[in-house]
C-alpha cells in the first residue's frame, strides 16, 4: 500500500483538469463564439435572413456549451477543494504521527507527531537535525535510506527516536518514497506509532510467564523439601535436649537445628514466590500504619549504620484490601535491601512516600545508595548482588508475586539523582468495592 500525504492543492488539480481533452472543446468553443461575435458585428447587416437565423442558432449553441462546461469545471474545482480540505483535516486530526521528509530533514509533521516528540509547535520540530536530535542511532536512518533505494514502501520498521527532553521512545514507522524523474528518492511520507508502552507490557507479560512456570517448579520442590526437613528438625531437637548425650553431640544437634530453621526459611520464601503458601484472609489495611510497623522493626539497623529515614505520608490515604503479613513482608524486603546498600556506601538516607492517584494507593521507596546494577533482572528469582550466604535472591521475586496477587504493580528504577527507587501501586479499597458491585450486577443480569 502506498501512502500519499495530501493533495498539492485544488489549483494544481484544476490546471491538470484544463489540460484534458474535453476542455479543449471549451477553448475551441470560446474561440468560435468570439469569431462569430466579430463576424456578426461586421457582417450581420448584409447577411440574408436565413443565414442570420442559422448563425444565431450556432452562436446560441456555442454559448450554451461554454456555460455547461464552465459549470462542470466549477463543480470539479469545488469538489477538489472540499476533498483537499477533508484530507487535510484527516491528517491534522489523526492520532498517529504523520510526516513528510527528505534527506535534509522534516518538511511536514502533523500535531500528533509534534506532541509525540514533545515539541511545542510544528515549526520547532521541523527545525531539528534528524541525525542528532531525532535518531538515537544515526545509522538507523542510513539503513532505512538504503532500503528506500530498492523499495517504494517500507512497513512496520521499529526505530529508536529521541524526544525533545532527551528521553528515548520506540516507534514503528510505515513510509513510502516519492522519486524524481531519474528514479532517485526525493522525499518520504509516512505514519508513526509510539510502541514504547506496548514493549513494556510485552516484557512484563514475558516476565510474568517466566515467573509462573518457575513458580510451579519451586512450589513442588519446596513441598518435597519440607517433609524430610520436618523430620530432621524434630530428631535434631530430641538429640539437643537429650541429657544422656555428651555436650559436644548436643552442640552438633543444635547446629543441625539452626541449619534446618534456615532451610525452612528458604523454602518459605520459595512458597511465597510461587504463591502457594497459605495466606491469611485479606482485610482492609492502612498502608501508612503498615509502613510505620515495618520501620519500627527496622529501626535498630538505621542509626548504627549512619542511615536516616524520612516518611512523607498522605493522611487521607485510602485503605487497601490485602494480606497484612504479606504486605508487611514486602515493605521489610525493600527496606532491608536499601539498608544493605547504604551499609556498603557508609550510610545515607531512605525516604518512603504514600499517595493516592487514579483510584490507586502508591507506596514509593527511595534511597541514596549506589542504585540497581541490573534493572532487567531485579525481580528474577535467585538473582542477588549480595555476598554468598547473605541472601537467596528470592526477596524481590516474592514481593513481585505478592503485589501481583493483590492486583497491583511494582516497578524498580534508578532515581534521576542516583539511588534505587521502588514504586508499588495497589487498588484502593473503594475501587475494589466498585469492581465487586459491578461484577455482581453483571452476574444478576
C-alpha positions in Angstrom: 0.0 0.0 0.0 1.4 3.3 -1.0 0.8 6.2 1.4 0.2 9.7 0.0 0.2 12.5 2.5 -2.1 15.1 0.9 -3.0 16.7 -2.5 -0.9 19.6 -3.6 -3.9 21.8 -4.0 -7.1 22.4 -5.9 -5.4 25.0 -8.1 -2.9 22.4 -9.3 -5.7 19.9 -9.9 -7.7 22.5 -11.9 -4.7 23.2 -14.1 -4.4 19.4 -14.7 -8.1 19.3 -15.5 -7.9 22.1 -18.0 -5.2 20.2 -20.0 -7.6 17.3 -20.6 -9.2 16.6 -24.0 -12.9 17.6 -23.1 -11.7 21.0 -22.1 -10.1 21.6 -25.4 -13.7 21.7 -26.7 -14.2 24.5 -24.3 -11.3 26.5 -25.7 -12.5 25.9 -29.3 -16.0 27.0 -28.4 -14.7 30.2 -26.8 -12.7 31.0 -29.9 -15.6 30.1 -32.2 -18.0 32.3 -30.2 -15.6 35.2 -30.3 -15.1 34.8 -34.0 -18.8 34.7 -34.6 -19.4 37.7 -32.5 -16.8 39.7 -34.6 -18.3 38.3 -37.8 -21.9 39.3 -36.7 -20.7 42.7 -35.7 -19.3 43.4 -39.2 -21.5 41.2 -41.5 -24.9 40.9 -39.8 -26.5 43.8 -41.7 -25.6 42.4 -45.1 -26.4 38.7 -44.5 -29.5 37.1 -45.9 -32.3 36.3 -43.4 -31.8 32.5 -43.5 -28.1 32.9 -42.9 -28.7 35.2 -39.9 -31.0 32.7 -38.3 -28.5 29.8 -38.8 -25.6 31.8 -37.4 -27.8 33.0 -34.4 -28.6 29.4 -33.6 -25.0 28.3 -33.9 -24.0 31.2 -31.6 -26.6 30.2 -29.1 -25.4 26.5 -29.1 -21.8 27.6 -28.5 -22.8 29.9 -25.7 -24.8 27.1 -24.0 -21.8 24.7 -24.5 -19.5 27.2 -22.8 -21.9 27.7 -19.9 -22.3 23.9 -19.4 -18.5 23.3 -19.5 -17.9 26.3 -17.2 -20.4 24.9 -14.6 -18.8 21.4 -14.8 -15.3 22.9 -14.2 -16.6 25.0 -11.3 -18.1 21.9 -9.7 -15.0 19.9 -10.2 -12.8 22.5 -8.7 -15.2 22.9 -5.7 -15.1 19.1 -5.2 -11.3 19.1 -5.3 -11.1 21.9 -2.8 -13.5 20.0 -0.5 -11.6 16.8 -0.9 -8.3 18.6 -0.1 -9.9 20.2 3.0 -11.3 16.9 4.2 -7.9 15.2 3.6 -6.0 17.9 5.4 -8.5 17.7 8.3 -8.0 13.9 8.5 -4.2 14.3 8.6 -4.2 17.1 11.2 -6.7 15.2 13.4 -5.0 11.8 13.2 -3.9 10.1 16.4 -0.9 8.7 14.7 2.1 10.8 13.7 2.3 11.7 10.0 5.3 13.2 8.3 6.9 14.2 5.1 10.7 14.5 4.9 13.6 14.5 2.6 17.3 13.7 3.1 17.9 17.1 4.7 15.1 17.0 7.3 11.4 17.1 8.0 9.1 19.1 5.7 5.8 18.4 7.4 4.6 17.0 10.8 1.1 16.7 12.0 0.1 17.7 15.5 0.1 14.1 16.8 3.8 13.7 15.8 4.7 17.1 17.4 3.0 16.0 20.6 4.6 12.5 20.5 8.1 14.0 20.3 7.4 16.7 23.0 7.8 19.8 20.9 5.7 23.0 21.2 5.0 23.5 17.5 5.5 22.1 14.1 8.0 24.8 13.2 10.1 23.9 16.2 10.1 20.2 15.2 10.9 21.0 11.5 14.0 22.9 12.6 15.7 19.9 14.3 18.6 18.0 12.9 17.3 14.4 12.3 20.7 12.7 12.8 21.5 14.3 16.1 18.1 15.4 17.6 15.8 12.6 16.4 17.6 9.3 15.8 19.3 7.8 18.8 21.4 5.9 16.4 22.0 7.9 13.1 23.0 4.6 11.5 19.3 3.5 11.7 18.4 6.4 9.4 21.1 5.5 6.9 20.0 1.8 6.9 16.4 3.0 6.3 17.5 5.2 3.4 19.4 2.2 1.9 16.1 0.3 1.9 14.4 3.1 0.0 16.9 2.7 -2.8 15.3 -0.7 -3.6 11.8 -0.5 -2.1 8.9 2.0 -2.7 7.2 1.2 0.6 8.7 0.1 3.9 6.2 -1.1 6.6 6.5 -1.7 10.3 10.1 -0.6 10.8 10.9 -0.1 14.5 13.3 2.7 15.3 14.6 4.4 18.4 13.8 8.1 18.4 14.6 10.9 20.9 12.0 13.3 22.3 12.8 16.9 22.9 13.6 16.2 26.6 16.1 13.5 25.6 14.1 10.5 26.6 14.1 7.6 24.1 10.9 6.1 22.7 10.4 3.1 20.3 8.4 4.0 17.2 7.0 1.9 14.4 7.2 3.6 11.0 5.5 2.7 7.8 6.5 5.0 5.0 6.7 5.4 1.2 9.2 7.1 -1.1 8.5 9.6 -3.8 11.1 9.5 -6.6 12.3 12.1 -9.1 12.5 11.6 -12.8 15.7 9.6 -12.6 14.2 7.2 -10.0 16.1 8.5 -7.1 14.4 9.1 -3.7 13.2 12.7 -3.5 11.0 12.7 -0.4 9.4 10.3 2.1 5.9 10.2 3.6 4.9 8.0 6.4 2.9 7.2 9.6 4.5 6.9 13.0 3.2 4.9 16.0 4.7 5.1 19.5 5.0 1.5 20.7 7.1 2.1 23.8 4.3 1.3 26.2 3.4 -1.9 24.2 7.0 -3.1 24.5 6.9 -2.5 28.3 3.7 -4.5 28.6 5.1 -7.3 26.4 8.2 -7.5 28.6 6.1 -7.7 31.8 4.0 -10.5 30.3 7.1 -12.4 29.4 8.4 -11.9 32.9 5.1 -13.0 34.4 5.0 -16.1 32.3 8.6 -17.0 33.3 7.7 -16.5 37.0 4.6 -18.6 36.6 6.5 -21.5 35.1 9.2 -21.3 37.7 6.7 -20.9 40.4 5.2 -24.3 39.6 8.7 -25.8 39.8 9.7 -24.3 43.1 6.3 -25.0 44.7 6.8 -28.7 44.2 10.4 -28.5 45.3 9.5 -26.6 48.5 6.8 -29.1 49.3 9.2 -32.1 48.9 11.9 -30.4 50.9 9.5 -29.5 53.8 8.6 -33.1 54.5 12.0 -34.6 55.3 13.1 -31.2 56.8 10.4 -31.5 59.5 11.8 -34.9 60.4 15.4 -33.6 60.5 14.4 -30.7 62.7 12.4 -32.9 65.1 15.1 -35.5 65.6 17.8 -32.8 66.0 15.6 -31.3 68.7 15.4 -34.6 70.5 19.1 -35.1 70.4 19.8 -31.5 71.5 17.6 -31.9 74.6 18.8 -35.4 75.5 20.9 -35.1 78.7 22.4 -38.6 78.2 24.4 -37.4 75.2 27.8 -35.7 75.6 27.7 -31.9 75.4 29.6 -31.9 72.1 27.0 -34.0 70.4 24.2 -31.8 71.8 26.0 -28.8 70.3 26.2 -30.6 66.9 22.4 -31.3 67.2 21.8 -27.6 67.9 23.7 -26.6 64.8 21.6 -29.1 62.8 18.5 -27.3 64.2 19.9 -23.9 63.2 20.5 -25.0 59.6 17.2 -26.7 59.5 15.5 -23.5 60.5 17.5 -21.6 57.9 16.5 -24.1 55.2 12.8 -23.8 56.3 13.0 -20.0 55.9 14.3 -20.5 52.4 11.5 -22.9 51.5 9.0 -20.4 53.0 10.4 -17.8 50.6 10.1 -20.3 47.7 6.5 -20.9 48.7 5.7 -17.2 48.8 7.3 -16.7 45.5 5.2 -19.5 43.9 2.1 -18.1 45.6 1.4 -21.5 47.1 1.9 -20.6 50.7 -1.1 -20.5 53.0 -2.4 -17.0 53.2 -4.4 -15.1 55.8 -7.8 -13.7 54.7 -7.5 -10.3 53.1 -8.7 -7.3 55.1 -8.9 -3.5 54.8 -5.4 -2.1 55.6 -3.9 1.3 56.2 -0.5 1.4 54.3 0.6 4.3 56.5 0.3 2.1 59.6 1.9 -0.9 57.8 4.9 1.2 56.8 5.3 2.6 60.3 5.3 -1.0 61.6 8.0 -2.0 59.1 10.1 1.0 60.2 9.8 0.1 63.9 11.1 -3.4 63.1 14.0 -1.9 61.0 14.8 1.0 63.4 17.7 -0.8 65.2 19.6 -1.1 61.9 19.4 2.6 61.0 21.3 4.7 63.4 24.3 2.3 63.9 24.9 2.4 60.2 24.6 6.1 59.8 21.2 5.8 57.9 18.4 8.3 58.3 14.7 7.6 57.4 12.1 10.1 56.3 8.4 9.3 55.7 6.1 11.5 53.8 2.6 10.0 54.4 -0.7 11.1 53.0 -3.1 11.5 55.9 -6.1 11.0 53.6 -4.7 7.8 52.1 -7.4 5.3 51.1 -7.2 1.8 52.6 -6.4 -1.2 50.5 -7.7 -4.8 50.6 -4.8 -7.1 51.4 -3.0 -9.6 53.5 -1.3 -7.6 56.3 1.6 -10.0 56.8 2.4 -10.4 53.1 2.4 -6.6 52.5 4.5 -6.1 55.7 6.9 -8.6 54.3 7.1 -6.6 51.0 8.0 -3.4 53.0 10.6 -5.3 55.0 12.3 -6.8 52.0 12.5 -3.4 50.3 13.8 -1.6 53.4 16.3 -4.5 54.0 17.7 -4.1 50.5 18.1 -0.3 51.0 19.8 -0.7 54.4 22.2 -3.3 52.9 23.0 -1.0 50.0 23.6 2.0 52.3 25.7 0.0 54.7 28.2 -0.7 51.9 28.1 3.0 51.0 28.9 4.2 54.6 25.4 5.4 55.3 22.8 7.5 53.6 19.0 8.3 53.5 15.8 6.3 52.9 12.6 8.1 52.0 9.1 6.5 51.9 6.1 8.3 50.4 2.4 7.3 50.3 -0.1 9.0 48.0 -3.3 8.3 46.1 -3.8 8.7 42.3 -6.4 7.4 39.8 -8.1 5.0 42.2 -4.7 3.5 43.4 -2.6 3.8 46.5 1.0 4.5 45.8 3.9 3.5 48.1 7.3 4.7 46.9 10.7 4.0 48.4 13.9 5.9 47.5 17.4 5.6 48.9 20.7 7.4 48.3 22.7 4.3 47.7 24.6 3.2 44.6 21.4 2.2 42.7 20.4 -1.0 41.0 23.0 -2.8 39.0 20.8 -4.7 36.5 17.2 -3.4 36.3 16.2 -6.1 33.8 16.8 -8.9 36.4 15.9 -7.2 39.6 12.7 -9.3 40.1 14.2 -12.6 38.7 14.3 -15.4 41.3 17.7 -16.3 42.7 19.2 -13.0 41.3 21.3 -11.2 44.0 24.3 -9.0 44.2 24.9 -9.8 47.9 27.8 -12.0 49.0 27.2 -15.7 49.2 25.2 -16.6 52.3 23.6 -13.2 52.7 20.5 -13.9 50.7 19.0 -16.4 48.3 17.8 -13.8 45.8 14.1 -14.6 46.4 13.1 -11.4 48.3 12.1 -9.2 45.5 10.7 -12.1 43.4 8.4 -12.9 46.4 7.5 -9.2 46.5 6.6 -9.2 42.8 4.3 -12.3 43.3 2.6 -10.8 46.4 1.9 -7.4 44.7 0.6 -9.1 41.6 -1.6 -11.3 43.7 -3.1 -8.2 45.2 -3.9 -6.8 41.8 -1.1 -4.2 41.9 2.2 -3.4 40.2 5.7 -3.0 41.4 8.4 -1.2 39.4 12.1 -0.6 40.2 14.3 2.1 38.7 17.4 4.2 39.4 16.5 7.7 40.5 17.4 10.7 38.4 19.8 11.8 41.2 21.1 8.3 41.9 20.0 5.7 44.3 17.3 3.0 43.9 13.6 3.6 43.6 10.8 1.1 44.1 7.2 2.1 43.4 4.3 0.0 44.4 0.7 0.6 43.3 -2.3 -1.2 44.8 -6.0 -0.8 44.0 -7.7 1.4 46.6 -10.4 -0.4 48.6 -13.2 1.7 47.1 -12.1 0.7 43.6 -12.2 -3.0 44.8 -15.7 -2.5 46.1 -16.9 -0.8 42.9 -15.5 -3.6 40.8 -17.2 -6.2 43.1 -20.5 -4.4 42.8 -20.2 -4.1 39.0 -19.3 -7.8 38.7 -22.3 -8.8 40.9 -24.6 -6.6 38.9 -23.4 -8.2 35.6 -24.0 -11.7 37.1 -27.5 -10.9 38.2 -28.3 -9.6 34.7 
